Structures are given as C-alpha cells and as structure tokens.
Amino acid sequence: MPRLSVRGGRRRLDSRRRGPWGQETAVCPPTTRAIVSCRVTALLVVVCLAALVAAVDAPGGERMWVGFHDDPSFRWEGDRDVTLNRARGANATMVRAVVTWASVAPTRPADATDPFDPAYQLNDVDELVRDTQKRGMEVLLTIWGTPKWANGEKTPNVLPTRMADMTDFAEALASRYSGRYPGYPFVRFWSVWNESNLQLFLTPQFDSRGRMIGPKLYAKLYAASYKGIKAGNPRALVGLGETSSHGLDKRVPGHSDTIRPGTFARLVAQANPKLKFDAYAHHPYPTPLNLKPTQRVLWPNVSLASLPRFEQSLDAWFRRKNVPIWITEYGYETRPGEPAGVTEAQQASYLRQVMTTLQRDPRVAMFVWFIWQDSKSSLWQSGMLALDGRTKPALSAYAKSARPLDARNPLLRVRVGAQSAGVRIIVREFCTTDPPGTAIGASYRIRQGARSVSNGEPRLGLAGDCSVRVLLRFPALRRGARYVATLDFNDIHGTTVRRTATLVGG
C-alpha cells in the first residue's frame, strides 16, 4: 500500500428494582445495515457518471452495529479505559450512553444553543466519545430527563414547559459532537428519551379520565428534539421510541402507569403521522425476564418474537416502507446475583440465539446488550462479567457472534453487470488526529474466492463524519456473484486502518 505524504492537517420494568444509568451535508436515512452514502462529491459524481457506477445498497441480515450500555463501567469507573479495551476486544463496535439533561444543565444556560455554554457539564461524555473514537467505535447518545428549571421544579420524567428549551439543548449537544470542533468527535447515533411508554420515564401516561396521552406528549417531545439534533448535526441519525417491551394500556391501582409498546407507537403515529425519524428504537426484553428469546407475548406487547409483526405495523402506522429497527437494550440476568435469573450457561446460549435471530432480520441495524459488568451499585445482574470481575461464558459467545456482523465492513448489493461502485467506509480512528478534509492514502484488492480480480490506489479525503468514499472498479458482476474488497488506509501520522467491503451482484 502506498504511504501517504501530505501536509496539514435497564433499566427494568417491574415494581422491584432497576439498575442505574442515570461543511455538513445531509445523508439518507439508514434503510440498511451498512451505511451507504446517498451523496457524492462533485468530482466523484463526474467519475461515476463516466464509469456508469451501479446504484449500491445492502442486502439485509448480515451487518449491524453491536455494543453495550453500561454508563458506570464506561464513563465513571476508574478502570473505564481497560473496560473499553475489553469491549472492543469482544468485537463491540459501539457504546450506548444516556445523557441526562437535568444533570448536564442543572442551571439554565445563558445561551442554550451554545454547545460550550459554561452551564453544560459534559466532561464525562466528552471523554467517552473521544475514547470510543480512538478504538474505532461509534456512540449512541440517548437524551433524557428534564431539568427543574425547564419544567416548573418537577421531576425529570415531566416534559419541559417550553418545547423550545428541549430543541435548544438538543441542538447544543448535537453541535458539540458534530465533528466541527477539534477535540469533540462526531457522534452518528442519537435517540430521544428512555422507555417513553412508562410513567417511570415519562409522565403523565394517562389523563384524569384514563385516556392515553403519553404518546401525544412524546410525539411533541421527540419532534422538538429531532429538530434540534438535526440543526446541530445534519448527518446525525435519530431513533424514535426507545420503548419498553410491555405495558398495561390502562391504569391499575398499585402499579405505575404503562402503555404497551405497539399501542404507544400507533398513537405516536396518530399524533404526528409526518414525524421524521431514521430508525425505531426498542427494548424487546422477555417477560418475565428469565424466559427464552422465542417467548411469545400478548400483542401489542413486543418481545423479540414479535418483531416481524411490529415492523410491519410500524410501516403501516407511519406510512413508510422498511422502517429500520435499533435494539438499544437487551439482556439476561444470571443467578445467583438475581435469584430469579438464568444460569450463566443459559445466558450464553440465549445470547447466541438472539444474535442469530437478529442476523436473519434485514431491518435490525443495531443490537445493544445491557449491561457490561454486574455491580453493587446496580441491581441488574446481566453483565458479561460477574461482580468479582470473573468472565461469564456469555462474553465469549458475544465476541464470536459479533465478529461477522461488523457494520464497519459493509455488505452491498450491486447492479448485475456493473463494473464499479462507490462505497463509503467509516474510519473513525483517523478522526482522533486528523481534521475533516485530511488526505488519506488507500489501496484496495478485490478477490472472488481465492482469485484476485482487481486492485487500485485511490487518494481520498476524510469527511466530517469520519468516513471516506472509495470508488471500486472490478470486472462485471454476475447475479449472485460475490466480490470481497480488502481496503487499507493510512494517514501522515502513521495510523493504519483495514476494512473489507463485500459486493454481491443482484
């Protein structure tokens, strides 16, 4: 490869307990697991037209973003750097984190849209985003929790009095992580609120007459957040929902108010059928939480086995096709930490079943396991590591299952007969030291089986979202034929990155 020489630069739903967590251009919504660009630079447009580049998209089911959610382990514990290394070593490609607005902005900012207003306390988020980027990993930031100054001195699960305050905060946060500011990396994935169909996180769910109003409130909250996120970072991908797997759809004395996720999503769509979102985020935990992944539940509760029906319903309710799904929480607690949990062997077995099932679902673009490690500060004992740090069998199962799903290595459908394809590859590691526009050296070799069919040495520019766009050239693809491109990248600092892209004719 030629060296580059350039200058410059869960919580749980039950009454018992829960664990703590207390130059921009728009891109297409992710209709597939591989993130394939829907825009190209003017130069590449000319090249592509001349070469008659085929339209490229990804066949579903074989790539997804895979990671963990455990804010204490990844953000606050003293060994968090080692923990991130271990998560990456288990083939995780992302981390989910909750950004609690009430904690980030305990006092009203002087300029709420300023990403660096002194009122914002984001050091731990800054560190997490930087440290994941060094490891080539993505971050999903979930915004939750209203400050008292924004909702009349009420609890964080009460909406802001002025939705403009929500928009302003979302804009500031997304701007801070838009890639425009040195030292503050680009964040690709966002979602709004957590388990929004539960009173625990969003209240009220019902009015005084028992009518469901939570979905309408959430639709307003989400729309305000989406507006701010996209204003701060047009490249951001934003997930709707973050719903819990089950609810009651009615008020029950002695129980916290809940709405079933299918009911909730349907009523959100009724409240605002034009709501914009890039994916629907859901937590399809089994109920009770020690049942098999194949467990079926009473619709419109939505467990893993309910996903196909839920996906079709989302299309109908929102009048869209192929709504992408993000599984942003899932896990199994183990005994003896949770007496009603599963054995550690069952946890590993169930994890393999879950990831195999999701791999067969072309809509699921993300899978996040909750949590990384059991902890005295968390009553949720679903970690890959036990309380004493011992590794559970699930960690090995996770690493093995996650390896072939790496969404940084796209799987793309190419028109039969095509002889070239434009492919966008995410190379976050370069953004640690290189600003947008930095020249990136590259070489690629394309093989069909053991036979080499093509190679090239393009010179590329680093985009603001930490990606590069590569034009691959190859002999005409036949239907069903498969090419595998190995791509090697380097920068002036000596950083090297390797990715693969699989091209399927069809």
Secondary structure, 3 states (H helix, E strand, C coil): CCCCCCCCCCCCCCCCCCCCCCCCCCCCCCCCCCCCCCCCCHHHHHHHHHHCCCCEECCCCCCEEEEEECHHHHHHCCCHHHHHHHHHHCCCCEEEEEEEHHHHCCCCCCCCCCCCCCCCCCHHHHHHHHHHHHCCCEEEEEEECCCHHHHCCCCCCECCCCHHHHHHHHHHHHHHCCCCCCCCCCCCEEEECCCCCECCCCECCECCCCCECHHHHHHHHHHHHHHHHHHHCCCCEEEEEEECCCCCCCCCCCCCCECCHHHHHHHHHHHCCCCCCCEEEECCCCCCCCCCCCCCCCCCCCCHHHHHHHHHHHHHHHCCCCCCEEECCCCCCECCCCCCCECHHHHHHHHHHHHHHHHCCCCEEEEEECCCECECCECCCCCCECCCCCECHHHHHHHHHHHHHECCCCEEEECCCCCEEEEEEECHHHHHCCCCCCEEEEEEEEEECCEEEEEECCEEECCCCCEEEEEEECCCCCCCCEEEEEEEEECCCCCEEEEEEEEEEC
